[in-house]
């Protein structure tokens, strides 16, 4: 199994995967407790939606600019390194939060780092395995999410068995974020030529199939609101320490599902077409959201969090790989930046809508997600002639 998946894999893919492994170990020590931390410091559903959406959306302008400048100057690594460093600094500051407004600022700006690194890093991955992008992205996401599993297991141990406060857990997580910078030094960069292309021209030259796919993915992003609401939904079903411990364990299950399935779905997408796998992922998300709306037993949550991880395994890496396929080489990072920007901009209103509905009736949030996801499936089918692999 190991040899089959790793045969012919670029060293850059593995090194970037290790960086992401360590970074996500850090990040995922924070993510399962972040919505609970917010509510503990006085934030309600709308605040959770604001912070959750802002964490994704604050990267939007930087995503397209970093992607464009990476293409323009022919360099990737400087953006990737500065992005990971920025995230580490703001995670450290986040550990000192004492009111939800602190979380709003520090958790939001922590995502500036993601805005700097995401598109250039994805371009490096695509360029490292040009003939097997789905496999390359799948392996990277699997390593990334394996770190997430270890991180979410670590936060459970620190909370449940060692009795660490949320702020101390976040401080420990920040240390791992700084450690993640070390393997990045070994990544080899293929320097490109300086390109005289303006951002306006670069966006204008993106091919029509790519623009249509970004539109469909944007509609799906209206459904794909912050993960925090899935955590809060699970928290409501339990009491006492279990209201924190059980959601963390369910989040571990989500990450295990994601990690185990990311590479197989990446390989499958290379064989049958990325569009088909993404379409099935959209449909599965619609069904999973309905499950969260109408079931709240422990068994139901176990199944639903597993399916939630499967959705991300089908969609996350494959969407990036699909954008890379639909873009020309000279505008690849610009295309990825445009994709990330569109998703990021839409995530904020999506999470605010989810937060508003959650305060009215938590189940309404997930019905909304199911309906919007189904609309994205319909749109994908409408434009299917453009999306042939």
C-alpha positions as CSV (number, residue, x, y, z in Angstrom):
1,X,0.0,0.0,0.0
2,X,2.7,2.4,1.0
3,X,4.8,1.7,-2.1
4,X,1.8,2.0,-4.4
5,X,0.9,5.5,-3.1
6,X,4.4,6.9,-2.8
7,X,6.0,5.5,-6.0
8,X,7.3,8.4,-8.1
9,X,6.3,11.1,-5.6
10,X,8.4,14.3,-5.7
11,X,10.5,15.1,-2.7
12,X,8.9,18.6,-2.7
13,X,5.5,17.0,-2.2
14,X,6.7,15.0,0.8
15,X,8.6,18.0,2.3
16,X,5.6,20.4,1.9
17,X,3.5,17.6,3.3
18,X,5.7,17.4,6.4
19,X,5.5,21.2,6.8
20,X,1.7,21.0,6.5
21,X,1.7,18.0,8.9
22,X,3.4,20.0,11.6
23,X,1.5,23.1,10.9
24,X,-1.9,21.3,11.0
25,X,-0.8,19.5,14.2
26,X,-0.6,23.0,15.6
27,X,-3.7,24.3,13.9
28,X,-5.9,21.4,14.8
29,X,-5.0,21.7,18.5
30,X,-6.9,25.0,18.3
31,X,-9.7,24.4,15.8
32,X,-11.9,21.9,17.8
33,X,-11.8,24.1,20.9
34,X,-12.0,27.5,19.2
35,X,-15.9,27.7,18.9
36,X,-16.2,26.6,22.5
37,X,-13.5,29.1,23.5
38,X,-15.5,31.8,21.8
39,X,-18.7,31.0,23.6
40,X,-16.8,30.7,26.9
41,X,-15.6,34.3,26.4
42,X,-19.2,35.5,25.7
43,X,-19.6,35.1,22.0
44,X,-22.9,33.9,20.5
45,X,-23.9,32.2,17.3
46,X,-23.4,35.4,15.2
47,X,-20.0,35.9,16.7
48,X,-19.0,32.4,16.0
49,X,-20.2,32.9,12.4
50,X,-18.3,36.2,12.2
51,X,-15.0,34.8,13.4
52,X,-15.4,31.5,11.5
53,X,-16.2,33.4,8.3
54,X,-13.5,36.0,8.8
55,X,-10.9,33.3,9.4
56,X,-11.4,32.2,5.8
57,X,-12.3,35.5,4.2
58,X,-9.5,37.7,5.6
59,X,-7.2,35.7,3.3
60,X,-9.1,36.6,0.2
61,X,-7.3,39.7,-1.1
62,X,-3.9,38.2,-0.1
63,X,-4.7,35.0,-1.9
64,X,-5.1,36.6,-5.3
65,X,-2.3,39.1,-4.8
66,X,0.1,36.4,-3.5
67,X,-0.8,34.1,-6.4
68,X,-0.4,36.8,-8.9
69,X,2.9,38.1,-7.6
70,X,4.2,34.6,-7.4
71,X,3.4,34.1,-11.1
72,X,4.8,37.6,-11.9
73,X,8.2,37.2,-10.2
74,X,8.5,33.5,-10.8
75,X,9.0,32.6,-7.1
76,X,6.9,30.6,-4.7
77,X,8.9,29.7,-1.6
78,X,9.2,33.2,-0.2
79,X,5.4,33.5,0.0
80,X,5.0,30.0,1.5
81,X,7.6,30.7,4.2
82,X,6.3,34.1,5.2
83,X,2.8,32.7,5.3
84,X,3.7,29.9,7.7
85,X,5.6,32.3,9.9
86,X,2.8,34.8,10.1
87,X,0.3,32.1,11.2
88,X,2.7,31.0,13.9
89,X,3.1,34.5,15.4
90,X,-0.7,35.1,15.6
91,X,-1.4,31.7,17.1
92,X,1.0,32.7,19.9
93,X,-0.9,36.0,20.4
94,X,-4.2,34.1,20.3
95,X,-3.2,32.2,23.5
96,X,-3.3,35.4,25.4
97,X,-7.0,36.2,24.5
98,X,-9.2,37.1,27.5
99,X,-12.3,38.4,25.6
100,X,-13.9,37.3,22.4
101,X,-12.8,40.5,20.6
102,X,-9.2,39.3,21.1
103,X,-10.1,36.1,19.3
104,X,-11.7,38.1,16.5
105,X,-8.5,39.9,15.9
106,X,-5.8,37.2,16.4
107,X,-7.7,34.3,14.9
108,X,-8.6,36.5,12.0
109,X,-5.1,37.7,11.3
110,X,-3.7,34.2,11.8
111,X,-5.3,33.5,8.5
112,X,-3.3,36.2,6.8
113,X,-0.6,33.6,6.8
114,X,-2.8,31.2,4.8
115,X,-3.5,33.9,2.3
116,X,0.1,34.4,1.7
117,X,1.0,30.8,1.3
118,X,-2.0,28.9,-0.1
119,X,-1.9,29.7,-3.9
120,X,1.9,29.7,-4.3
121,X,2.2,26.4,-2.3
122,X,-0.5,24.8,-4.4
123,X,1.3,26.0,-7.5
124,X,4.5,24.3,-6.2
125,X,2.6,21.1,-5.7
126,X,1.1,21.2,-9.1
127,X,4.5,21.9,-10.7
128,X,6.1,19.1,-8.7
129,X,3.9,16.4,-10.2
130,X,2.5,17.8,-13.4
131,X,1.1,14.5,-14.8
132,X,-0.4,13.3,-11.5
133,X,-1.7,16.4,-9.8
134,X,-4.6,14.6,-8.2
135,X,-2.2,12.2,-6.5
136,X,0.2,15.0,-5.5
137,X,-2.6,17.1,-3.9
138,X,-4.1,13.9,-2.4
139,X,-0.8,12.9,-0.7
140,X,-0.2,16.5,0.5
141,X,-3.7,16.7,1.9
142,X,-3.4,13.3,3.6
143,X,-0.2,14.4,5.4
144,X,-1.8,17.7,6.2
145,X,-4.8,16.0,7.7
146,X,-2.7,13.3,9.5
147,X,-1.2,16.2,11.4
148,X,-4.7,17.4,12.1
149,X,-5.6,13.9,13.6
150,X,-2.6,14.0,15.9
151,X,-3.3,17.6,16.8
152,X,-7.0,16.9,17.7
153,X,-6.0,13.8,19.7
154,X,-3.4,15.9,21.5
155,X,-5.9,18.6,22.5
156,X,-8.2,15.9,23.8
157,X,-5.4,14.5,26.0
158,X,-4.4,17.9,27.2
159,X,-7.9,18.9,28.1
160,X,-9.4,15.6,29.3
161,X,-6.5,13.9,31.1
162,X,-4.1,16.8,32.0
163,X,-6.7,19.5,32.6
164,X,-5.1,22.2,30.5
165,X,-6.9,25.5,30.1
166,X,-7.8,26.5,26.5
167,X,-5.2,29.3,26.5
168,X,-2.4,27.0,27.5
169,X,-3.4,24.4,24.8
170,X,-3.2,27.2,22.2
171,X,0.2,28.3,23.5
172,X,1.6,24.8,23.1
173,X,0.0,24.7,19.6
174,X,1.9,27.9,18.7
175,X,5.2,26.2,19.5
176,X,4.5,23.5,17.0
177,X,3.7,26.1,14.4
178,X,7.2,27.6,14.7
179,X,8.7,24.1,14.4
180,X,6.9,23.5,11.1
181,X,9.1,26.1,9.5
182,X,12.2,23.9,9.7
183,X,11.5,21.3,6.9
184,X,10.5,24.2,4.6
185,X,14.2,25.1,4.3
186,X,14.8,21.9,2.3
187,X,12.2,22.5,-0.3
188,X,13.7,23.1,-3.8
189,X,12.2,25.9,-5.8
190,X,12.1,25.9,-9.6
191,X,12.7,29.6,-10.3
192,X,10.5,31.0,-13.1
193,X,11.0,34.0,-15.4
194,X,9.8,37.4,-14.6
195,X,6.5,37.9,-16.4
196,X,5.1,41.2,-17.5
197,X,1.4,40.5,-16.8
198,X,-1.0,42.7,-14.9
199,X,-3.5,41.3,-12.5
200,X,-6.4,42.6,-14.6
201,X,-5.1,40.9,-17.7
202,X,-4.3,37.7,-15.8
203,X,-7.8,37.4,-14.6
204,X,-9.3,38.3,-18.0
205,X,-7.3,35.6,-19.6
206,X,-8.6,32.8,-17.4
207,X,-10.4,30.3,-19.6
208,X,-14.2,30.2,-19.6
209,X,-14.4,26.6,-18.1
210,X,-12.3,27.7,-15.2
211,X,-14.5,30.8,-14.6
212,X,-17.6,28.6,-14.7
213,X,-16.1,26.1,-12.3
214,X,-15.1,28.9,-9.8
215,X,-18.7,30.2,-10.0
216,X,-20.1,26.7,-9.2
217,X,-17.5,26.2,-6.4
218,X,-18.5,29.6,-5.1
219,X,-22.2,28.6,-4.8
220,X,-21.1,25.5,-3.0
221,X,-19.2,27.7,-0.6
222,X,-22.4,29.4,0.4
223,X,-23.4,25.9,1.7
224,X,-20.0,25.1,3.2
225,X,-20.1,27.4,6.2
226,X,-17.6,27.2,9.1
227,X,-16.9,23.8,10.7
228,X,-17.5,25.5,14.0
229,X,-21.3,25.0,13.7
230,X,-20.9,21.2,13.4
231,X,-18.9,21.3,16.6
232,X,-21.5,23.5,18.4
233,X,-24.3,21.2,17.1
234,X,-22.5,18.2,18.7
235,X,-21.8,20.2,21.9
236,X,-25.5,20.9,22.4
237,X,-26.3,17.2,22.6
238,X,-24.0,16.5,25.6
239,X,-23.5,17.9,29.1
240,X,-20.7,18.6,31.5
241,X,-17.1,17.8,30.4
242,X,-18.6,15.6,27.7
243,X,-19.9,18.7,26.0
244,X,-16.2,19.5,25.2
245,X,-14.7,16.0,25.1
246,X,-17.1,14.3,22.8
247,X,-17.1,17.1,20.1
248,X,-13.3,16.9,20.1
249,X,-13.3,13.1,19.6
250,X,-15.9,13.5,16.8
251,X,-13.6,16.1,15.3
252,X,-10.8,13.5,15.5
253,X,-13.0,11.1,13.6
254,X,-13.6,13.8,10.9
255,X,-9.9,14.2,10.5
256,X,-9.3,10.4,10.3
257,X,-11.9,10.0,7.6
258,X,-10.4,12.9,5.7
259,X,-6.8,11.7,6.0
260,X,-7.5,8.0,5.1
261,X,-9.6,8.9,2.1
262,X,-7.8,12.0,0.7
263,X,-5.2,10.1,-1.3
264,X,-7.6,7.3,-2.7
265,X,-10.0,10.0,-3.9
266,X,-7.1,12.0,-5.4
267,X,-6.0,8.9,-7.3
268,X,-9.6,8.1,-8.3
269,X,-10.0,11.6,-9.7
270,X,-6.9,11.1,-11.9
271,X,-8.6,8.0,-13.3
272,X,-12.3,8.8,-13.7
273,X,-12.1,12.6,-13.8
274,X,-11.9,15.3,-11.0
275,X,-15.3,16.7,-12.0
276,X,-17.1,13.5,-11.2
277,X,-15.5,13.1,-7.8
278,X,-16.2,16.8,-6.9
279,X,-19.8,16.5,-8.0
280,X,-20.4,13.4,-5.8
281,X,-18.8,15.4,-3.0
282,X,-21.2,18.2,-3.3
283,X,-24.1,15.8,-3.3
284,X,-22.8,13.9,-0.2
285,X,-22.4,17.2,1.6
286,X,-26.1,18.0,0.9
287,X,-27.1,14.6,2.4
288,X,-24.8,15.0,5.4
289,X,-26.1,18.4,6.2
290,X,-29.6,17.0,6.3
291,X,-28.4,14.3,8.7
292,X,-27.0,17.0,11.1
293,X,-30.4,18.8,10.9
294,X,-32.5,15.8,11.9
295,X,-30.4,13.5,14.0
296,X,-28.5,14.1,17.3
297,X,-27.6,10.8,18.9
298,X,-24.1,9.7,19.5
299,X,-24.3,7.0,16.8
300,X,-25.7,9.5,14.3
301,X,-22.9,12.0,15.0
302,X,-20.2,9.2,14.6
303,X,-21.6,8.4,11.1
304,X,-22.1,12.1,10.2
305,X,-18.7,13.3,11.2
306,X,-17.2,10.4,9.2
307,X,-19.2,11.5,6.1
308,X,-18.2,15.1,6.7
309,X,-14.6,14.0,6.5
310,X,-15.3,12.0,3.4
311,X,-16.8,15.1,1.8
312,X,-13.6,17.1,2.4
313,X,-11.5,14.2,1.1
314,X,-13.5,14.3,-2.1
315,X,-13.6,18.1,-2.6
316,X,-10.8,19.9,-1.0
317,X,-7.6,18.7,-2.8
318,X,-9.5,17.8,-6.0
319,X,-11.0,21.3,-6.4
320,X,-7.4,22.7,-6.3
321,X,-6.2,20.1,-8.7
322,X,-9.1,20.8,-11.0
323,X,-8.4,24.5,-11.0
324,X,-4.7,23.7,-11.9
325,X,-5.9,21.5,-14.8
326,X,-8.2,24.2,-16.2
327,X,-5.5,26.9,-15.9
328,X,-2.5,27.6,-18.2
329,X,0.9,27.1,-16.6
330,X,1.9,30.7,-16.7
331,X,-1.3,31.8,-14.8
332,X,-1.6,28.8,-12.5
333,X,-1.0,30.6,-9.2
334,X,-3.2,33.5,-10.3
335,X,-5.9,31.0,-11.1
336,X,-5.5,29.3,-7.7
337,X,-5.4,32.6,-6.0
338,X,-8.6,33.7,-7.8
339,X,-10.2,30.4,-6.7
340,X,-9.2,30.8,-3.1
341,X,-10.3,34.4,-3.1
342,X,-13.7,33.6,-4.4
343,X,-14.2,30.9,-1.8
344,X,-12.8,33.1,1.0
345,X,-15.1,36.1,0.1
346,X,-18.2,33.9,0.0
347,X,-17.4,32.1,3.3
348,X,-17.9,35.1,5.4
349,X,-21.6,35.8,4.4
350,X,-22.2,32.0,4.4
351,X,-21.0,31.7,8.0
352,X,-22.9,34.9,9.0
353,X,-26.1,33.4,7.5
354,X,-25.4,30.2,9.3
355,X,-24.8,32.0,12.6
356,X,-28.0,34.0,12.2
357,X,-30.0,30.8,11.5
358,X,-28.2,29.0,14.4
359,X,-29.5,31.5,16.9
360,X,-33.0,31.1,15.6
361,X,-32.9,27.3,15.3
362,X,-29.7,25.3,15.0
363,X,-31.3,22.8,12.6
364,X,-32.2,25.6,10.1
365,X,-28.4,26.1,9.6
366,X,-28.0,22.6,8.3
367,X,-31.1,22.7,6.1
368,X,-29.8,25.8,4.5
369,X,-26.4,24.1,3.9
370,X,-28.2,21.1,2.3
371,X,-30.3,23.2,-0.1
372,X,-27.4,25.4,-1.2
373,X,-25.2,22.4,-1.8
374,X,-27.9,20.8,-3.9
375,X,-28.1,24.0,-6.0
376,X,-24.4,23.7,-6.7
377,X,-24.9,20.1,-7.9
378,X,-27.6,21.3,-10.3
379,X,-25.4,24.1,-11.6
380,X,-22.5,21.7,-12.1
381,X,-24.8,19.4,-14.2
382,X,-26.0,22.4,-16.2
383,X,-22.4,23.3,-17.1
384,X,-21.2,19.7,-17.4
385,X,-20.2,20.1,-21.1
386,X,-17.6,22.6,-20.1
387,X,-16.3,20.4,-17.2
388,X,-15.3,17.3,-19.2
389,X,-11.9,16.0,-17.9
